[in-house]
Amino acid sequence: MVNPKMKQSVKHVRINMVGKRFGRLVGVRLARVSDNGDARWIFQCDCGREHEANGTHVRRGNIKSCGCLNKETYASRATTHGMSHTT
């Protein structure tokens, strides 16, 4: 059991993401840092939109675009149904 009087400090290492590409996103600037130390960044998507996201999620590949990639993927999969070519 951890003694509640002992505080454990967690050092957050901030990785500069400005100018780095992750999927369709390129880092623009640091937006803010949350109370727990998570950095939120502004990214420019290849489609032209800006998107704010958690830097860790982007680096790990959990977020690859502003949402346009999911829309395109869904649209391409939903255009035909089997051999009947109906939506």
JOCOR-V918721 format. One record per residue. N is the residue number from 1. OMEGA is omega in whole degrees, -180 to 180 (* if undefined). D_LAST is the distance of its C-alpha to the last C-alpha in Angstrom with 1 decimal. Layout:
{{N,OMEGA,D_LAST} {N,OMEGA,D_LAST}}
This chain:
{{1,-178,58.0} {2,177,57.8} {3,-177,60.6} {4,179,59.1} {5,179,61.9} {6,178,60.8} {7,176,58.1} {8,180,56.0} {9,178,54.9} {10,-180,51.6} {11,178,51.7} {12,177,48.4} {13,-178,48.1} {14,178,46.2} {15,180,44.5} {16,-176,44.2} {17,-179,40.6} {18,178,41.3} {19,-179,40.1} {20,-178,38.5} {21,176,34.9} {22,-176,32.6} {23,178,29.1} {24,-175,28.1} {25,174,30.8} {26,-178,34.4} {27,-180,37.1} {28,-179,38.7} {29,174,41.1} {30,-179,42.0} {31,-178,40.8} {32,175,42.7} {33,-178,44.0} {34,-179,43.4} {35,-180,46.3} {36,174,45.6} {37,179,45.7} {38,180,42.0} {39,175,41.4} {40,-175,38.5} {41,171,37.8} {42,179,36.2} {43,173,33.9} {44,180,32.6} {45,178,29.0} {46,180,28.1} {47,178,25.8} {48,-179,28.9} {49,171,28.8} {50,-177,31.5} {51,175,30.8} {52,-178,33.4} {53,175,33.2} {54,-177,35.5} {55,180,37.1} {56,-179,37.2} {57,179,33.5} {58,-179,32.8} {59,-179,35.5} {60,179,34.1} {61,178,30.7} {62,177,29.0} {63,-176,28.1} {64,-179,27.0} {65,179,25.8} {66,-176,25.8} {67,-178,22.2} {68,180,20.6} {69,178,20.1} {70,179,18.0} {71,179,15.8} {72,180,15.4} {73,180,14.8} {74,-179,12.2} {75,-179,10.3} {76,-180,10.8} {77,-175,9.6} {78,-176,6.4} {79,180,5.4} {80,180,5.1} {81,176,5.8} {82,-177,9.5} {83,-175,11.1} {84,179,8.9} {85,176,6.8} {86,180,3.8} {87,*,0.0}}
